[in-house]
Amino acid sequence: MNRVTADRLTLVSMVDHWFYLHEPTFLDAGQTCWIDHETNELCVDRGGDRVTRHGRARHAAWMCR
């Protein structure tokens, strides 16, 4: 699992140039995110043992079909 840490308030609509979100989500500074490849969801560690999941992500290859 490759986690990305936001260095400032960031609106995320794409992760790792391969996954596109149906609905963008905000990451606050210091929050980390990753793609759960089993469910194709964006997971965000919001701190305090709170992880949120955001819509299904679409793999770039699916968009090219």
Contacts in CASP RR format, 6 or more apart in sequence:
PFRMAT RR
TARGET T0000
AUTHOR 0000-0000-0000
METHOD contacts of the structure
MODEL  1
MNRVTADRLTLVSMVDHWFYLHEPTFLDAGQTCWIDHETNELCVDRGGDR
VTRHGRARHAAWMCR
1 34 0 8 1.000
2 16 0 8 1.000
2 34 0 8 1.000
3 32 0 8 1.000
3 33 0 8 1.000
3 34 0 8 1.000
3 45 0 8 1.000
4 15 0 8 1.000
4 16 0 8 1.000
4 32 0 8 1.000
4 33 0 8 1.000
4 34 0 8 1.000
5 30 0 8 1.000
5 31 0 8 1.000
5 32 0 8 1.000
6 27 0 8 1.000
6 28 0 8 1.000
6 29 0 8 1.000
6 30 0 8 1.000
6 31 0 8 1.000
6 32 0 8 1.000
6 33 0 8 1.000
7 29 0 8 1.000
7 30 0 8 1.000
8 29 0 8 1.000
9 26 0 8 1.000
9 27 0 8 1.000
9 28 0 8 1.000
9 29 0 8 1.000
10 26 0 8 1.000
10 27 0 8 1.000
11 24 0 8 1.000
11 25 0 8 1.000
11 26 0 8 1.000
12 21 0 8 1.000
12 24 0 8 1.000
12 25 0 8 1.000
12 26 0 8 1.000
12 27 0 8 1.000
12 33 0 8 1.000
12 42 0 8 1.000
13 20 0 8 1.000
13 21 0 8 1.000
13 24 0 8 1.000
14 20 0 8 1.000
14 21 0 8 1.000
15 21 0 8 1.000
15 33 0 8 1.000
15 34 0 8 1.000
15 35 0 8 1.000
15 42 0 8 1.000
15 57 0 8 1.000
16 35 0 8 1.000
17 60 0 8 1.000
18 59 0 8 1.000
18 60 0 8 1.000
19 35 0 8 1.000
19 40 0 8 1.000
19 42 0 8 1.000
19 57 0 8 1.000
19 58 0 8 1.000
19 59 0 8 1.000
19 60 0 8 1.000
20 57 0 8 1.000
20 58 0 8 1.000
20 60 0 8 1.000
20 63 0 8 1.000
21 42 0 8 1.000
21 54 0 8 1.000
21 55 0 8 1.000
21 57 0 8 1.000
21 58 0 8 1.000
22 55 0 8 1.000
22 56 0 8 1.000
22 57 0 8 1.000
22 58 0 8 1.000
23 54 0 8 1.000
23 55 0 8 1.000
25 42 0 8 1.000
25 44 0 8 1.000
25 54 0 8 1.000
27 33 0 8 1.000
27 44 0 8 1.000
28 46 0 8 1.000
31 44 0 8 1.000
31 45 0 8 1.000
31 46 0 8 1.000
31 47 0 8 1.000
32 44 0 8 1.000
32 45 0 8 1.000
33 42 0 8 1.000
33 43 0 8 1.000
33 44 0 8 1.000
33 45 0 8 1.000
34 42 0 8 1.000
34 43 0 8 1.000
35 41 0 8 1.000
35 42 0 8 1.000
35 43 0 8 1.000
35 57 0 8 1.000
36 42 0 8 1.000
36 43 0 8 1.000
36 53 0 8 1.000
39 53 0 8 1.000
39 56 0 8 1.000
40 56 0 8 1.000
40 57 0 8 1.000
40 58 0 8 1.000
40 59 0 8 1.000
41 53 0 8 1.000
41 54 0 8 1.000
41 55 0 8 1.000
41 56 0 8 1.000
41 57 0 8 1.000
42 53 0 8 1.000
42 54 0 8 1.000
42 55 0 8 1.000
42 57 0 8 1.000
43 51 0 8 1.000
43 52 0 8 1.000
43 53 0 8 1.000
43 54 0 8 1.000
44 51 0 8 1.000
44 52 0 8 1.000
44 53 0 8 1.000
44 54 0 8 1.000
45 51 0 8 1.000
46 52 0 8 1.000
END
